[in-house]
Amino acid sequence: MKTALIIQHVTFEDAGTLTPELQRAGYSIELCDATTANFGWIDPLAWDLVVVLGGPVGVYEQHDFPFLAQETALLRTRLAAQRPTLGICLGSQLMAAALGARVYPGTDGKEIGWKPLQAAAQSADCPAMAHLLLPAVPVLHWHGDTFDLPVGASHLAATAQYPSQAFSMGNWALGLQFHPEVSAAGLERWYVGHASELAHAGINVSGLRQTSQLHAPALTQAAALFWRDWLAAL
């Protein structure tokens, strides 16, 4: 059986719709809490797939959150060996940093809410992305940081607000700034966990919930196809 390690930073930001697709593809799953993990005891190359999820901290905040440096080092070793790796939101930023790119606070405000992706120059390098690059399939964005594309990466997707929305390295690494894994029900935990952030950004929870209930079903269907195609191509 294939093995997948899922690294979480906050419990309510889980792998969502990716979990059943991993199980369908024959993966056994182990969860890792990045905030309390001893990364020195984790073999970066031991897993068939490593998935790094989102969280409300910045890659550059290693002084306050020392685990970020250890997590980046693990990803650096794994990516240098071209081992299958997926990063979502903070996970994609950690991957970018591990590949030598700059990660920094965005200069165009927080991007929180639902909007479609735009195809970028090399979107065809990851055929599975076609399922998410549809005007009828808005995806959830929830970030304030952004990153430069790593050297040698294929630029897969963008928005007008922040161009770096997805990148790949060959068929073994994929970084997604947006959130294809979410469901309307799962987001109820996010509204509570990120209540202070939403209030500070002036975002009404009831309005965001209504928009999520409108768009999440289409994303769930498209994401299932996306996950299946991407996992099959590893």
C-alpha positions in Angstrom: 0.0 0.0 0.0 1.2 3.5 -0.8 1.7 5.9 2.1 0.8 9.6 2.5 1.9 11.9 5.2 -0.4 14.9 5.7 1.1 17.8 7.7 -1.4 20.1 9.4 -0.9 23.4 11.1 -4.4 23.9 12.6 -6.7 21.0 13.0 -9.7 22.6 11.3 -7.8 23.1 8.1 -7.7 19.4 7.1 -7.3 17.7 3.8 -11.1 17.8 3.1 -12.0 16.3 -0.3 -8.5 15.1 -0.9 -8.8 12.4 1.9 -11.3 10.2 0.2 -9.4 10.4 -3.1 -6.2 9.4 -1.4 -8.0 6.4 0.0 -9.5 5.6 -3.3 -6.1 5.7 -4.9 -4.8 3.2 -2.3 -2.9 5.4 0.1 -2.7 4.8 3.8 -2.7 8.2 5.6 -0.8 9.4 8.6 -1.4 12.8 10.1 1.4 15.0 11.5 0.8 18.1 13.7 3.6 20.5 12.5 3.4 22.7 15.6 4.4 19.8 17.9 6.3 17.5 15.6 9.9 16.6 16.0 10.9 16.9 12.4 14.3 15.6 13.2 12.7 12.2 13.6 10.8 12.3 10.3 12.5 10.8 7.3 11.7 13.2 4.4 11.9 10.5 1.8 10.0 7.7 3.6 6.6 8.6 2.2 5.2 8.0 -1.3 3.4 11.4 -0.9 3.7 14.3 1.5 0.9 16.8 1.7 1.4 20.1 3.5 -1.8 22.0 4.4 -2.6 25.6 5.2 -2.4 27.7 8.3 -2.5 31.3 9.6 1.2 32.0 10.0 3.8 33.2 7.6 6.9 31.3 6.3 9.0 34.3 7.3 7.8 34.1 11.0 10.4 31.4 12.0 11.5 33.4 15.0 8.1 33.1 16.6 7.3 29.7 15.2 10.6 27.7 15.0 8.9 24.6 13.5 8.6 26.5 10.2 12.4 26.3 9.7 12.4 22.5 10.4 9.4 22.0 8.1 11.1 24.0 5.3 14.3 21.9 5.7 12.2 18.7 5.4 10.6 19.9 2.2 14.0 21.1 0.9 15.4 17.6 1.2 12.3 16.0 -0.2 12.0 18.3 -3.2 15.7 18.0 -4.0 15.1 14.2 -4.3 12.1 14.9 -6.6 9.7 13.0 -4.3 5.9 13.6 -4.8 4.9 16.6 -2.7 1.7 18.7 -2.6 1.3 22.0 -0.8 -1.9 24.0 -0.2 -1.8 27.7 0.8 0.9 27.9 3.6 2.0 24.5 2.2 2.7 26.0 -1.2 4.5 28.9 0.4 6.7 26.5 2.4 7.4 24.6 -0.8 8.3 27.8 -2.7 10.7 28.8 0.2 12.3 25.3 0.2 12.9 25.7 -3.6 14.6 29.1 -3.0 11.8 31.5 -3.8 10.9 34.6 -1.8 7.7 34.4 0.4 6.3 37.7 1.7 3.2 39.6 2.7 1.0 40.5 -0.2 0.9 44.2 -1.2 -2.7 44.1 -2.5 -4.5 43.1 0.6 -5.9 39.8 1.7 -7.5 37.6 -0.9 -10.4 35.9 0.9 -13.4 34.6 -1.0 -14.5 32.8 -4.1 -13.4 33.6 -7.6 -12.3 31.7 -10.7 -8.7 31.0 -11.5 -7.0 32.2 -14.7 -4.9 29.9 -16.8 -1.2 30.9 -16.7 1.5 30.4 -19.3 2.4 26.8 -18.5 -1.0 25.5 -17.3 -0.9 22.7 -19.8 2.2 21.3 -17.9 -0.3 20.0 -15.3 -3.3 18.5 -17.3 -5.3 17.9 -14.1 -5.5 21.7 -13.6 -8.0 21.9 -16.5 -10.7 20.8 -14.1 -10.2 23.9 -12.0 -9.5 26.4 -14.7 -13.2 26.9 -15.6 -15.2 30.1 -15.2 -18.1 28.0 -13.8 -15.8 26.7 -11.0 -14.8 29.5 -8.6 -12.3 28.3 -6.0 -11.8 29.5 -2.4 -8.9 31.9 -1.8 -7.9 32.6 1.8 -4.4 34.2 2.2 -2.5 37.4 2.8 1.0 36.2 1.8 2.3 35.5 -1.7 5.5 34.2 -3.2 7.7 34.4 -6.3 7.7 31.4 -8.6 10.6 29.1 -7.9 13.3 28.9 -10.6 12.4 26.1 -13.0 8.7 25.9 -11.9 5.8 25.9 -14.3 3.3 28.7 -13.7 -0.1 27.0 -13.8 -2.7 29.5 -12.5 -3.2 33.2 -11.5 -5.7 35.7 -10.3 -5.6 39.4 -11.1 -4.9 40.1 -7.4 -2.1 37.6 -6.9 -0.5 35.9 -10.0 1.2 33.1 -8.1 -1.7 30.8 -7.5 -0.3 27.4 -8.7 3.1 26.0 -9.8 4.5 22.6 -10.5 7.9 21.0 -10.8 7.7 18.1 -13.3 5.0 15.6 -12.3 6.2 15.3 -8.7 5.6 18.6 -7.0 2.5 20.9 -7.0 1.9 24.1 -5.0 -1.6 25.6 -4.8 -2.1 29.0 -3.2 -5.9 28.5 -3.3 -8.0 25.9 -1.5 -9.5 23.1 -3.7 -10.0 20.8 -0.8 -12.7 22.7 1.0 -16.4 21.8 1.4 -19.3 24.0 2.6 -19.7 21.9 5.8 -16.0 21.9 6.6 -15.8 25.7 6.2 -18.0 26.1 9.3 -14.9 25.3 11.4 -12.9 27.9 9.5 -15.4 30.6 10.2 -14.9 30.0 13.9 -11.1 29.4 13.8 -10.5 32.5 11.7 -13.2 34.7 13.2 -10.7 37.4 14.3 -9.1 37.5 10.8 -12.4 37.8 9.1 -13.5 40.6 11.4 -10.2 42.4 10.9 -10.6 42.1 7.2 -14.2 43.4 7.3 -15.6 40.2 5.9 -19.2 39.2 7.0 -19.3 35.6 7.9 -23.0 35.2 6.9 -22.2 36.5 3.5 -19.1 34.3 3.0 -21.2 31.3 4.2 -23.9 32.1 1.6 -21.3 32.4 -1.2 -19.6 29.1 -0.1 -22.9 27.2 -0.1 -23.4 28.5 -3.7 -20.0 27.6 -5.1 -18.7 24.7 -3.0 -20.7 21.9 -4.6 -19.3 22.7 -8.1 -15.8 22.9 -6.6 -16.3 19.5 -4.8 -17.1 17.8 -8.1 -14.3 19.5 -10.0 -11.8 18.9 -7.3 -12.5 15.1 -7.2 -11.6 14.9 -10.9 -8.6 17.1 -10.3 -7.3 15.0 -7.4 -7.8 11.7 -9.3 -6.0 12.9 -12.4 -3.1 14.4 -10.5 -2.6 11.4 -8.2 -2.8 9.1 -11.2 0.0 11.1 -13.0 2.5 10.9 -10.1 
